[in-house]
Amino acid sequence: MSALKLFLTSSVAFFISHSLYATVTNAQLESQPDFFSSNYTAYDASVKGVNKLQTGVYDYPKLSADPEGYTPFYISHYGRHGSRYHYSLDDYRYVTEALEKAAAESGLTPLGQQLLEEMKKVRDNADKRAGDLTPLGREQHRGIASRMMKNFPAVFAGDNKKIDAKSTMVVRCVLSMNAFCQELTKTNPKLDIVNDASDKYQVFLCHGNVVNEFSDNKAELDAFYKKRELSDDVLYRIFSNKNVVKKYVNKDRFISNLYYMLVALQGVDVENLDERTCSLTKVFTVSELAKQWQNQNLYWYMGYAKGPHKGGEGKNSSVYLIEKIREEADAAIAGNGLAANLRFGHDIGLLPLVALLNLDGLGETYTDLELLHNNWQDFSIVSMAGNFQMVFYRKNNPNVSGSQYLVKFLVNEREVKLPASISPVSGNYYDWNVVRKYFTEIEKTVQH
């Protein structure tokens, strides 16, 4: 049981449509604080939780039936690594050392003293593991692979089906790829899978061309963050006097680091830490968590989606990936024998891809940043092990009129749509020639 799940209350169905793109109220968001983990949200918590809110069923979304007269034969995939430890051991140490120094001067409340003992366990558990994939991270990818084979058995059936899997050089991505592919071969040992990891693939797996400063709207951003600045109440739940706070605590850094310690526990099991009574779950109120998350949500939107300033340059970094997806799909259709191209990278590879393609409206622009979190939510895209899939279908009888190849899009195993200007053949199924044209138009208009 994750620490943050203890905050869950009722399951209010605030997603008004069966899509990732939705309008929500502040009260509805605060009823589901599990999602306030931003890009640390564990995969099950994100996918099953969203589905619960939309359909009333806590499970993975049901997919539409295969189009009549077509059979799936190829999948193009991009997956973020699974749950990991927080990326900075210094952050673990900073929080713990501040608590230890305060404790030496009898400067902790009872909650603060309990927090210190628990943070020692959290810190020690993370020692030399900052950024590492966790066991849950492996299981997330095994589960995605298993459901992929179950949902599209024709793609993987038969002898010596070929699969090409590529990863960035980051170990958590390589291990995610290995876990995914091991699950595939567990189900079908006759699959011919080639795994590879290289800096050569970085340009399309995780290009990372991101705008970090938005000087043209600095005043607006400063006002946004100021409005969401937490009061000293958080500190004085932990520290018993102002002197130790003044001596040992940088408020912004301490609160930010402690927030990461809390949300990271969704994907980490810490031995001898009773999450049911863990003081980490008592440090922040739900309203305070919401403010922390809104800051994170703005960061992801401005840097990697379609922020209103600087023209969404972070989003445009995925043009290299779109180009690669198109080229490899063409090769599969031409008969290179591949059943799937699997790619393993990061949140800064996945989010720009979804935003540049504008799947389910996730590439739209919002100029009123105060309302951003009501219209656009990061946790629906870049949870740990978040993923993108394109499933290709071939017509069983090529002599029958109509589209020869159809394709549908999935984000986190939920079917999503292209912009309304692009019409599907039926349901969520698009003619590949139409999609291919859409891809090439993006490639032409985005400088790279």
C-alpha positions as CSV (number, residue, x, y, z in Angstrom):
1,M,0.0,0.0,0.0
2,S,1.5,3.3,-1.0
3,A,1.8,6.1,1.5
4,L,0.0,8.6,-0.7
5,K,-2.9,6.2,-1.3
6,L,-3.8,6.7,2.3
7,F,-5.0,10.1,1.3
8,L,-7.6,8.7,-1.1
9,T,-11.2,9.5,-0.3
10,S,-14.3,9.1,-2.5
11,S,-14.1,8.2,-6.2
12,V,-15.8,11.3,-7.7
13,A,-16.3,10.9,-11.5
14,F,-14.8,14.2,-12.5
15,F,-13.6,13.2,-15.9
16,I,-16.5,14.3,-18.1
17,S,-15.4,12.4,-21.2
18,H,-13.8,9.1,-21.9
19,S,-10.6,10.7,-22.9
20,L,-7.4,11.8,-21.2
21,Y,-8.3,15.4,-21.9
22,A,-10.8,16.6,-19.4
23,T,-12.1,19.6,-17.5
24,V,-12.2,19.3,-13.7
25,T,-12.9,21.5,-10.7
26,N,-10.6,22.2,-7.9
27,A,-12.8,20.4,-5.5
28,Q,-12.9,17.3,-7.7
29,L,-9.1,17.3,-8.0
30,E,-8.7,17.6,-4.2
31,S,-11.0,14.5,-3.9
32,Q,-8.3,12.4,-5.6
33,P,-4.9,13.5,-4.1
34,D,-3.2,10.3,-5.3
35,F,-2.8,12.1,-8.6
36,F,-0.9,14.9,-6.9
37,S,2.3,12.9,-7.4
38,S,2.6,14.4,-10.9
39,N,5.2,12.4,-12.9
40,Y,5.8,10.2,-9.8
41,T,2.3,8.7,-10.0
42,A,2.6,4.9,-10.2
43,Y,1.2,3.4,-13.3
44,D,-1.7,1.5,-11.8
45,A,-2.7,4.5,-9.7
46,S,-2.9,6.6,-12.8
47,V,-4.5,4.3,-15.3
48,K,-6.8,2.3,-13.1
49,G,-7.7,5.4,-11.1
50,V,-8.6,7.4,-14.2
51,N,-10.6,4.5,-15.5
52,K,-12.4,4.2,-12.2
53,L,-13.4,7.8,-12.3
54,Q,-14.6,7.5,-15.9
55,T,-16.3,4.1,-15.9
56,G,-16.7,3.1,-12.3
57,V,-14.4,0.1,-12.8
58,Y,-11.0,0.0,-11.2
59,D,-9.1,-1.8,-13.9
60,Y,-7.5,-1.2,-17.3
61,P,-9.7,0.4,-19.9
62,K,-11.6,-1.9,-22.3
63,L,-10.5,-1.6,-25.9
64,S,-12.8,-1.4,-28.9
65,A,-13.2,-4.5,-31.0
66,D,-10.9,-5.0,-34.0
67,P,-12.4,-3.4,-37.1
68,E,-14.2,-6.0,-39.2
69,G,-12.2,-7.4,-42.0
70,Y,-8.8,-6.4,-40.5
71,T,-6.1,-8.0,-38.4
72,P,-3.5,-6.3,-36.3
73,F,0.0,-7.1,-37.5
74,Y,2.4,-4.4,-36.2
75,I,2.8,-2.2,-33.1
76,S,4.9,1.0,-32.7
77,H,5.6,1.8,-29.1
78,Y,7.3,4.3,-26.8
79,G,7.4,3.7,-23.0
80,R,8.8,5.7,-20.1
81,H,10.8,3.7,-17.6
82,G,8.9,2.3,-14.6
83,S,8.8,3.6,-11.0
84,R,12.1,4.7,-9.7
85,Y,13.8,6.1,-6.6
86,H,13.9,9.9,-6.4
87,Y,16.8,11.0,-8.6
88,S,18.8,12.9,-6.0
89,L,20.3,11.3,-2.9
90,D,21.3,14.8,-1.8
91,D,17.6,15.6,-1.4
92,Y,17.1,12.6,0.9
93,R,20.2,13.6,2.9
94,Y,19.2,17.3,3.1
95,V,15.9,16.6,4.7
96,T,17.3,14.0,7.2
97,E,20.2,16.1,8.2
98,A,18.0,19.1,8.9
99,L,15.8,17.0,11.1
100,E,18.8,15.5,12.9
101,K,20.3,18.9,13.6
102,A,17.0,20.1,15.0
103,A,16.6,17.0,17.1
104,A,20.0,17.6,18.7
105,E,18.6,20.9,20.0
106,S,15.2,19.4,21.1
107,G,13.7,21.3,18.2
108,L,11.2,18.7,16.8
109,T,7.6,18.2,17.5
110,P,6.4,14.6,18.2
111,L,5.4,14.4,14.5
112,G,8.8,15.8,13.6
113,Q,10.6,13.1,15.7
114,Q,8.5,10.4,14.1
115,L,9.3,11.9,10.7
116,L,13.0,11.8,11.5
117,E,13.0,8.1,12.3
118,E,11.1,7.3,9.1
119,M,13.2,9.6,6.9
120,K,16.3,7.7,8.1
121,K,14.8,4.5,6.8
122,V,13.8,6.2,3.5
123,R,17.3,7.7,3.1
124,D,19.1,4.4,3.9
125,N,16.8,2.5,1.5
126,A,17.7,4.9,-1.3
127,D,21.5,4.8,-0.5
128,K,23.4,4.4,-3.8
129,R,20.0,3.8,-5.6
130,A,19.0,7.4,-6.5
131,G,17.2,7.2,-9.9
132,D,17.2,3.4,-10.0
133,L,14.3,1.3,-11.2
134,T,12.4,-0.3,-8.4
135,P,10.8,-3.8,-8.4
136,L,7.5,-2.2,-9.0
137,G,8.9,-0.5,-12.0
138,R,9.8,-3.8,-13.5
139,E,6.4,-5.2,-12.7
140,Q,4.7,-2.3,-14.5
141,H,6.5,-3.1,-17.7
142,R,5.8,-6.8,-17.4
143,G,2.1,-6.0,-17.0
144,I,2.0,-3.7,-20.0
145,A,3.8,-6.3,-22.2
146,S,1.4,-9.0,-21.0
147,R,-1.7,-7.0,-21.8
148,M,-0.3,-6.0,-25.2
149,M,0.1,-9.6,-26.1
150,K,-3.4,-10.4,-24.7
151,N,-5.0,-7.4,-26.5
152,F,-3.3,-8.0,-29.9
153,P,-2.4,-11.7,-30.0
154,A,-2.2,-11.8,-33.8
155,V,0.8,-9.5,-33.8
156,F,2.9,-11.9,-31.7
157,A,1.5,-15.3,-32.7
158,G,3.6,-17.7,-34.7
159,D,7.3,-18.7,-34.9
160,N,10.2,-16.3,-35.1
161,K,8.2,-13.1,-35.1
162,K,10.8,-10.3,-35.0
163,I,10.8,-7.4,-32.5
164,D,13.2,-4.5,-32.3
165,A,13.7,-3.0,-28.9
166,K,15.8,0.1,-28.2
167,S,16.6,2.1,-25.1
168,T,18.5,5.2,-24.0
169,M,21.7,4.4,-22.1
170,V,20.1,5.2,-18.7
171,V,20.0,2.0,-16.7
172,R,16.4,2.3,-15.5
173,C,15.3,2.5,-19.1
174,V,17.4,-0.6,-20.1
175,L,16.0,-2.6,-17.2
176,S,12.5,-1.5,-18.1
177,M,13.1,-2.7,-21.7
178,N,14.5,-6.0,-20.4
179,A,11.5,-6.6,-18.1
180,F,9.1,-5.9,-21.0
181,C,10.9,-8.2,-23.4
182,Q,11.3,-11.0,-20.8
183,E,7.5,-11.0,-20.4
184,L,7.0,-11.2,-24.1
185,T,9.3,-14.2,-24.4
186,K,7.7,-15.8,-21.3
187,T,4.4,-15.9,-23.3
188,N,6.0,-16.8,-26.6
189,P,9.5,-18.2,-26.3
190,K,9.8,-18.3,-30.1
191,L,9.9,-14.5,-30.5
192,D,13.1,-13.2,-32.1
193,I,13.8,-10.1,-30.0
194,V,16.9,-7.8,-30.5
195,N,17.6,-5.4,-27.5
196,D,19.9,-2.5,-27.9
197,A,20.9,0.6,-26.0
198,S,23.1,3.4,-27.4
199,D,23.7,7.1,-27.3
200,K,23.0,7.0,-31.0
201,Y,19.3,6.6,-30.3
202,Q,19.2,9.6,-28.0
203,V,18.2,12.0,-30.7
204,F,14.8,10.4,-31.2
205,L,14.3,8.6,-27.9
206,C,14.9,11.6,-25.7
207,H,16.0,14.7,-27.6
208,G,15.4,17.0,-24.7
209,N,15.2,20.3,-26.5
210,V,13.4,22.2,-23.8
211,V,12.8,25.9,-23.0
212,N,13.9,26.4,-19.4
213,E,13.2,30.1,-19.0
214,F,10.1,32.1,-20.0
215,S,11.4,35.6,-19.6
216,D,8.5,37.1,-21.6
217,N,6.0,36.2,-19.0
218,K,8.1,36.1,-15.8
219,A,5.7,38.4,-13.9
220,E,2.8,36.0,-14.6
221,L,4.8,33.0,-13.5
222,D,6.1,34.7,-10.4
223,A,2.5,35.5,-9.4
224,F,1.4,31.9,-10.1
225,Y,4.1,30.5,-7.8
226,K,3.6,33.2,-5.2
227,K,-0.1,32.3,-4.9
228,R,0.8,28.7,-4.3
229,E,3.5,29.2,-1.8
230,L,2.9,27.2,1.3
231,S,2.7,28.8,4.7
232,D,5.0,28.1,7.6
233,D,2.4,25.8,9.0
234,V,4.1,22.9,7.2
235,L,7.4,23.6,9.1
236,Y,5.8,24.0,12.5
237,R,4.1,20.7,12.3
238,I,7.6,19.4,12.3
239,F,9.8,21.9,14.1
240,S,9.0,23.1,17.6
241,N,10.7,26.5,17.5
242,K,11.8,29.2,15.1
243,N,15.4,29.1,16.0
244,V,16.1,25.7,14.6
245,V,14.2,26.6,11.5
246,K,16.2,29.7,11.0
247,K,19.5,27.9,11.6
248,Y,19.0,24.6,9.6
249,V,16.1,25.0,7.2
250,N,15.7,26.6,3.8
251,K,11.9,26.6,3.6
252,D,11.5,26.2,-0.2
253,R,14.1,23.5,-0.5
254,F,12.9,21.6,2.6
255,I,9.3,21.5,1.5
256,S,10.1,20.7,-2.1
257,N,12.4,17.8,-1.1
258,L,10.0,16.5,1.5
259,Y,7.2,16.5,-1.2
260,Y,9.4,14.4,-3.4
261,M,10.1,12.0,-0.6
262,L,6.4,11.6,-0.1
263,V,5.3,11.1,-3.7
264,A,8.2,8.8,-4.5
265,L,7.0,6.3,-2.0
266,Q,4.2,5.3,-4.5
267,G,6.8,3.3,-6.3
268,V,9.2,2.3,-3.5
269,D,8.8,-0.3,-0.7
270,V,10.8,0.6,2.3
271,E,11.6,-2.2,4.7
272,N,10.2,-1.7,8.2
273,L,8.3,1.4,7.3
274,D,4.7,1.2,8.2
275,E,3.0,3.3,5.6
276,R,-0.4,3.0,7.3
277,T,0.9,5.3,10.1
278,C,3.8,7.0,8.3
279,S,4.1,10.6,9.3
280,L,5.0,11.5,5.7
281,T,1.3,11.2,5.1
282,K,0.5,13.8,7.8
283,V,3.0,16.5,6.9
284,F,0.9,18.0,4.0
285,T,-2.8,18.7,3.9
286,V,-4.6,17.7,0.7
287,S,-4.9,21.4,-0.2
288,E,-1.1,21.9,0.3
289,L,-0.4,18.9,-1.9
290,A,-2.7,20.3,-4.6
291,K,-0.6,23.5,-4.6
292,Q,2.6,21.6,-4.9
293,W,1.2,19.6,-7.8
294,Q,-0.1,22.6,-9.6
295,N,3.4,24.0,-9.7
296,Q,4.6,20.7,-11.1
297,N,1.8,20.5,-13.6
298,L,2.7,24.0,-14.9
299,Y,6.3,23.0,-15.3
300,W,5.4,20.0,-17.5
301,Y,3.0,22.0,-19.5
302,M,5.2,25.0,-20.1
303,G,8.3,23.0,-20.8
304,Y,7.1,20.0,-22.8
305,A,3.5,20.6,-24.1
306,K,2.0,23.7,-25.7
307,G,2.7,26.5,-23.3
308,P,1.6,29.9,-24.6
309,H,5.0,31.4,-24.6
310,K,8.1,30.5,-26.7
311,G,5.9,28.6,-29.1
312,G,6.0,25.2,-27.4
313,E,9.6,24.5,-28.3
314,G,9.9,21.6,-25.8
315,K,7.0,19.9,-27.5
316,N,8.7,20.3,-30.9
317,S,11.7,18.2,-29.7
318,S,9.6,15.1,-30.5
319,V,9.7,15.7,-34.2
320,Y,12.6,13.3,-34.4
321,L,10.6,10.6,-32.8
322,I,7.6,11.2,-35.0
323,E,9.9,10.9,-38.1
324,K,11.4,7.6,-36.8
325,I,7.9,6.2,-36.0
326,R,6.8,7.0,-39.6
327,E,9.9,5.5,-41.2
328,E,9.8,2.3,-39.2
329,A,6.0,1.9,-39.8
330,D,6.6,2.2,-43.5
331,A,9.3,-0.4,-43.3
332,A,7.1,-2.8,-41.4
333,I,4.3,-2.3,-44.0
334,A,6.8,-2.9,-46.8
335,G,7.6,-6.3,-45.3
336,N,10.7,-6.1,-43.1
337,G,9.2,-8.8,-40.9
338,L,9.0,-6.8,-37.7
339,A,6.0,-7.3,-35.5
340,A,6.9,-4.4,-33.2
341,N,9.3,-1.5,-32.6
342,L,9.6,-1.0,-28.9
343,R,11.3,2.2,-27.6
344,F,12.2,2.9,-24.0
345,G,13.0,6.4,-22.7
346,H,11.7,9.1,-20.4
347,D,8.9,11.5,-19.5
348,I,10.6,14.2,-21.6
349,G,10.3,11.8,-24.6
350,L,6.7,10.7,-24.0
351,L,5.0,14.0,-23.2
352,P,6.3,16.0,-26.2
353,L,5.2,13.2,-28.5
354,V,1.7,13.1,-27.2
355,A,1.5,16.9,-27.2
356,L,2.9,17.4,-30.7
357,L,0.5,14.9,-32.1
358,N,-2.2,16.6,-30.1
359,L,-3.8,13.4,-29.0
360,D,-7.1,13.9,-27.2
361,G,-6.4,17.6,-27.2
362,L,-3.3,17.3,-25.0
363,G,-1.5,19.7,-27.4
364,E,-3.9,22.6,-27.0
365,T,-2.8,26.0,-25.7
366,Y,-4.2,27.6,-22.5
367,T,-3.4,31.2,-22.0
368,D,-4.9,31.5,-18.5
369,L,-2.4,29.7,-16.3
370,E,-4.7,29.9,-13.3
371,L,-7.1,27.6,-15.0
372,L,-4.5,25.3,-16.5
373,H,-4.8,22.5,-13.9
374,N,-8.6,22.4,-14.5
375,N,-8.0,21.7,-18.2
376,W,-4.7,19.8,-18.5
377,Q,-3.2,17.2,-16.1
378,D,0.3,15.8,-16.3
379,F,-0.6,12.6,-14.4
380,S,-2.8,11.3,-17.2
381,I,0.3,11.2,-19.5
382,V,3.6,10.9,-17.7
383,S,3.0,8.5,-14.8
384,M,5.8,6.1,-14.2
385,A,5.8,3.6,-17.1
386,G,3.5,5.8,-19.1
387,N,3.4,4.7,-22.7
388,F,2.3,5.4,-26.3
389,Q,1.2,2.7,-28.7
390,M,0.2,2.7,-32.4
391,V,-1.5,-0.5,-33.4
392,F,-1.5,-1.2,-37.2
393,Y,-4.2,-3.3,-38.9
394,R,-4.0,-4.9,-42.4
395,K,-7.1,-5.7,-44.5
396,N,-7.6,-9.4,-44.7
397,N,-8.8,-9.2,-48.3
398,P,-6.8,-6.6,-50.2
399,N,-9.2,-6.9,-53.2
400,V,-12.0,-5.4,-51.1
401,S,-12.4,-1.6,-51.5
402,G,-11.4,0.6,-48.6
403,S,-8.4,1.5,-46.6
404,Q,-5.6,-1.1,-46.8
405,Y,-4.1,-0.2,-43.5
406,L,-5.7,1.2,-40.4
407,V,-4.1,2.5,-37.2
408,K,-5.3,3.4,-33.7
409,F,-3.5,5.3,-30.9
410,L,-3.3,4.4,-27.3
411,V,-1.9,6.5,-24.4
412,N,-1.5,4.5,-21.2
413,E,-3.5,1.8,-22.8
414,R,-6.5,4.0,-23.4
415,E,-7.7,4.7,-26.9
416,V,-7.3,8.3,-27.9
417,K,-8.1,10.4,-31.0
418,L,-6.2,12.7,-33.3
419,P,-7.5,16.3,-33.7
420,A,-11.0,16.7,-35.0
421,S,-9.7,17.9,-38.3
422,I,-8.6,14.4,-39.1
423,S,-11.5,12.0,-39.5
424,P,-11.3,8.3,-38.5
425,V,-12.5,5.6,-40.9
426,S,-14.7,4.5,-38.0
427,G,-14.5,4.8,-34.2
428,N,-10.8,5.3,-33.2
429,Y,-9.4,3.7,-36.4
430,Y,-7.6,6.0,-39.0
431,D,-6.4,5.3,-42.5
432,W,-2.6,5.1,-42.3
433,N,-2.2,7.2,-45.4
434,V,-4.1,10.0,-43.7
435,V,-2.1,9.6,-40.5
436,R,1.1,9.4,-42.5
437,K,0.3,12.7,-44.2
438,Y,-0.4,14.3,-40.8
439,F,3.0,13.1,-39.6
440,T,4.9,14.4,-42.6
441,E,3.1,17.8,-42.3
442,I,4.4,18.0,-38.7
443,E,7.9,17.1,-39.8
444,K,7.8,19.9,-42.4
445,T,6.4,22.6,-40.2
446,V,8.6,21.9,-37.1
447,Q,12.2,23.1,-37.5
448,H,14.7,20.3,-36.8
